[in-house]
């Protein structure tokens, strides 16, 4: 059992329990979103005495607050982890998440729900530190596989969150929050014993407040042209993801009139597709073809999947798009891995903070855009799949942008080595 504050980097295999902790961190972050979907509207409605319009407005503002807090704090958390190490930030995020879930479970008024979600937006930045930890302990040519594992945890949380929230919410709307709080406490205690520090003192750097903010963090992108392009691809991809989170369910309900059970099952299938690609396909695909090809194939799968969703004349045909779109998971881990190669060891936290802020911007801006497109297409009797066609176009732009990224020598060397071994 190694819980010492210092540990040598690049030895992921020597501490599998630490990797388990990181996977659970990411899974719980996603569950924190998913478990609230079936219960938060009902809880807010209770707290505003049954006023449905007031409840709807509060749901929108709570979602915006969560994304805004993540946007504002992720760069600072990344910078703090570069200064003080990953371990204290990860443990603080777990116990902090336990507190904010408890606040929401106890909340006697909507104001307390706002406070809980604000805290959750901050603690959700633990993903920033988890990714920096992976960069610290994993050799460059294995990072895509490790990030694929974290993204698979994201998918598992996407599956378990709504299922757990719906099941427990049948008994008590507040029970899912208490359960989530308890899980965070358990994982935090687990981390106290199994999580060593990954960033050596020699690799730490002082906090620069000019960089530890959302605007300053993006200066890291601008300082390196390849990083700038990869950030652009990442931004366009997460715009498309926000469309799925905000618009897919009302679209399916409008076009196919599915029951709540069928809508839930669709969410589960999407989550399973994400898990399978991230956990089973990313590592061997990148080892065989390299990160650049993984990015291009993933984006192409995203474009085709969105077109299938948009054209699908029936609900069954729509489901055929799930395995096609799941291929987009290839590029998620590959981009994350590629970006880590363009920064130094003492900048990994800053990079992940900038990435998290980039995602938060999409969460603050994209949902209103896509729901407006869906609403307008319904009002003017435009093709029902217009939202998906627009998203396919966005991913196509990302594909063209990714084509401008030149193959790195490391990718080519790995591909050539693999080719010689097969020969």
N, C-alpha and C positions, 0 to 999 in steps of 0.2 A: 504494500500500500504506500503509494508515494504522493504525499500532499505537500511536498516542499515547495517553497515559492519559486525556486529556480529549477529548470530542467533543460538539458540540451535540446536544440531544435533538430528537426528532420528525422525524428524517431517515432513516427506515428504508430508503427507496428508494436512498439514497446509499451504503449498505453492504450489498449483497446477500450478500457473503461472510460477514458476521457472522450473518445470518439462517440461512445454511447451517450454520454452526457450531452455532447454537442447536438447529436441527432434529436434527443428529447427536447432540448431547448428550442430548436427550429419547429418541431412538431407541435409543442405547446403554444408557440407564437401563432401558428396557423389555426390551431384549435380555438384560440381565444377569439378569433374572428368567426369561425364556423359555428361554434356552439351558441353564439348569441343570435344567429339568424332566425331560428324558430321561436325564441323566447323574448328577445329584447322588445319587439313591437308590443307584445302583450303586456310586458312589465311597464313600459312607458305609458301605455293606455290606462293601466290601473292608476299610475301616479298622477295623471292629468284628468282623473275622474271620467274616463270614457270618451273624451273629445277626440274623434279620429283625425281631424285635420291638424289639431295641435300636436297630436302624437306623431303624425307624419313629418311635420316640420322639425320636431325635436330629433327624430331619427336622422334626418338629413344633416342637421347641424352637428350631431354627435359624430357621425361618420367623417365630416369635414374636420372636426377638431382632432380626431385621432390621426388623420393623415398629416395635418399641419404640425402637430407636436413631433411626429416622426421626422418630418422635413427639417424642422428647426434644430432638433437635438442630435440627430444621427451623426453629423460631422463632428460635433463636440465629443460625443461618446467615442467615435473612432480615434480622435486625437488623444483623448484621455487614456485609451488603451495603448496607444503608441508611447505614452509617457510613463504610465504606472504598471503596464502589463495587462494581459488579457484576463487572467484569473479573477482579480477583484471585480472587474466590470461584469463578467459573466455571472458570478455569484450574486452580486448586487442586483442584477436584472432579474434573476430568478426569484429572490425574496421580495423584490419590489413588485413583481407581477403578482405574487401571492397577496400582497397588501391591496393592490388595486382591484383584484377580483373580489376580495373580501369587502371592500368599500362598495362595489356595485351590488353584491349580494345583500348587504345590509341597508342600502340606500333608502331613506325614508322619503326622499323627494328627487325630482329630476335633476336638480343641481348636483346632488351627490353622484348621480350617474355620469354627468359631465366631468366631474372631478376624477372619477374612476377611469373614464375613457382617456382623459388627458394623461394620467399616469401610465395607462396602458400604451399610449403612443410613444412614451419615452422608453418604457421597458422593452417594447417590441424591437428596439434598436439593438437588442442582444444579438440579433442575427448578424449585425455588422461585425461585432467582436468574434462571433463564432466563425465567420468566414476568414477573418484575419488570423485566427488561431490555426485554421486549416492551412493557410498559406505559410505560417511559421513552421509547422511540423511535417509538411509533406513536400517531397521532391517535386520539382517543376513538372516533370513528365507524368506525374500521378495526380496532379491537382484536379484535373477535369473529372476523374473518377470520384474523388473525395467530394467535390462540389455536387456531383450527381447524387451522391448518397444524401447530402443535406437537402437537395431539392426533392428527393424521394420522400424524405421526412415531411417536407412541405405538403406533398400529395397525400400522405397518410393523415396528416392533420386536417386536410381538406375533406377527407372521407369521414374521419371520426368525429370532427367538430359538429356538423349538423346532425349526425345520427345520435350522438351523445346528448346534444342540446334538446333534440326533439323527444327522446326517450325520457330523460329526467324531467323535462319541462311539463310532462303530463301529470307529474305528481306535485311539483312546486316550481313556479317560474324562476325562483331564486336558487334552487338547488344546483343547477349547472354551474353557477358562479362559485358556490362553495366547493364543489368537487374540483373545479379548475384551480382554485386557491390551494387546496390540499395537495394536488399533483405538483404544483410549483414548489411548495415547501419540501416535498419528498425529493424532488430532483435537485433542489438547492442543497439539501443535506448530503445527498449522494455526491454532488460535486465537491463539497468540502473535503471529502476523503479521497476522491479519485482524480481530481483535476489539478495537475501540476501547472506551473507557469510555463508558457511557451516562448516568451520573448525575453531574451537575455538582457541584462542591464546595459551591456555594451551597444545593443541595437536600439535603445530607447532614445527619445528625443524630447526636448522641451515643447510645451504647448505654445503654439503661435495662434493667438486669437484671430489674426487676420485670415488664417486658414481654417480654423475650427468653427466655421459658420457656413451656411448653405452656399453663399456666393463665393466665398474664398475657397471652399472645397473644390468647386468646379475649375479653379485655376490649375489644379493638377491635371485635368483633362487637356487643357489648352497648352500645357507645357510639353506635351508629347503627341505628335500628330497621329500615330497609330491608336493611342488611347482615346483620342478625340473621336475617331471614326467608330471605334468599338462602343464608346458611350452613346453615340448617335443611334447605332443599331439597337443597343439595349433599351434606349428610350422609346423607340418606335415599337419594339416588342411589348414592353409593359403597357403602352397605350392600348395595344390590342387585348392584353390580358384584362385591363379594366373594363373593356367592352363586355367580355364574357361575364365578369363578376356583376356588372350593373344591369345588363340588358338581356342576356340570354334567357333567363327565367321568364320575364314578362313577354319576350318574343315567342317562346315556346307555348306559353299559356294562350297568347292571342291567336297564333297560327294553328296549333294542333289541339288545343283545349284539353291538355293532359290533366289528370288528377294530381293532387299533392303527392301521393305516393309515387307516381311516375316521375314527377319532377325531382323528388328526392333520389330516386334510382338513377336518373340521368346524371345528377351531381356525383354520385358514387362511381359511376362508370368513367366519368372524366377523371376523377381522382385516381382510379385504378390505372388508367392509361398513363398518367403522369408518373406514378410510382414505378410501373414496369419499365418505362423508357429510362428514367433517371437511375434506377437501381441496377438494371440488368443490361442495358444497351450502351450507355454512354462510354463506359470504360473500354470495352472491346472495340467499339467503333472508333474512338479517338486513337487507340493504340494502332489500329490498322490503317486509318485514313488521315489522321491528324486533326487538329482543332479547326483549321480553316474550312475543311470539307464538312465537318460536323456542323459548323455554323450555317453553311450554305444549304445543306440538306435539311437541317431543322427549319430554317426559314421557308424553304420550298414546301415542306410538309405543312407549315402553318398556313401558307397561301392556299394550297389545295384544300385543306380542311375547312377553312372559312368559306370557300366557294361551295363545297358540298353542303355545309350548313345552310347557306343562303338559297341554293337551288332546290333543296330537299322538298319534294311535294308532299311527303308523309313523315310522320314521326319516326317510323322505322328507318326510312332513308336517312333522316337526320342523324340517327345513332351511328350510321355507317361512317360518318365523318369523325367520330371520336378517335378510332385508332389512327386515322390519317393525321389529324391535328396533333395527336400525342407526340408525333415525331419532332414537334417544335421544341420538346424538351432537350433534344440533342444540342441545340445551340445555346441554351441557357447556361449549362455547366461549362461548355467550351468557351464562351465569351468571358465568363468569370475567371476561368483559368488563364486565358490569354491576357487579360488585363493585369493580373498579378505579376506577369513577367516584365511589365514595363515600368514597375516601381521598385524602389529599394525596400529592404526588410523593415526599416523604420517608417515606411510610408504605407504599409499594408492596411493599417487601421484607418488612415486618412482616406485611402482609396475606397474601402468598404463603406465608410461614412458618406462619401460623395455618391456612391452607387445607391445607397439607401435613400438619400435625399432626391436623387433622380426619380426613383420609384415613387416616392411620396408626391412629387409634382404631378405625376400621371394620376395618382389616386385623388388628388385635389381637383384636377381639371377635366379628365376624360369622361367620368360617369355622366355629368350633365350634358356633355356634347353628344354622347351616343344615345342617351335616353331621349334627347331632343330630336335626333335623326329618326329614331323609331316612332316617336309621336307624330312627327310631320309626315312620315311615309304612310302611316295609318290614316291621317286626316285627308291627304290628297290622293289616296289609293295608289300610291307608288308600289313597286314590287316589295313584297313583305320582307325579303332578304336584303334590303338596301343597307342595313347596318352591317351585315356580314360582308357585303361587297366592298363597302368603304374600308372595313378592317383588312380585308384581303389586299386592297390597294396599298394600305399603310405598310403591311408586311412585305409587299413586293418592292416598295421603296427601300426598306431595310435590306432586302436581298441585294439590290443593286449597289447599295452603299457598302455592304460586306464584300462585294466583288473587288472593291478598290483596296482592300487590305491584302498586302503582299504576303505570300507564304513565308513564315519564319524559318530560318535555317534549322532550328531545333525540330520543327514539325517535319521538314524534309528528311533530316537525318533519321528520325524515328521511323518514318514511312519506308525509307530505303533499307533500314536494318530489318524491319519486319518483312519486307519483300525478299531480302536475301535469305532470311531464316526459312521462309516458306519454300524458296527454291531448293 
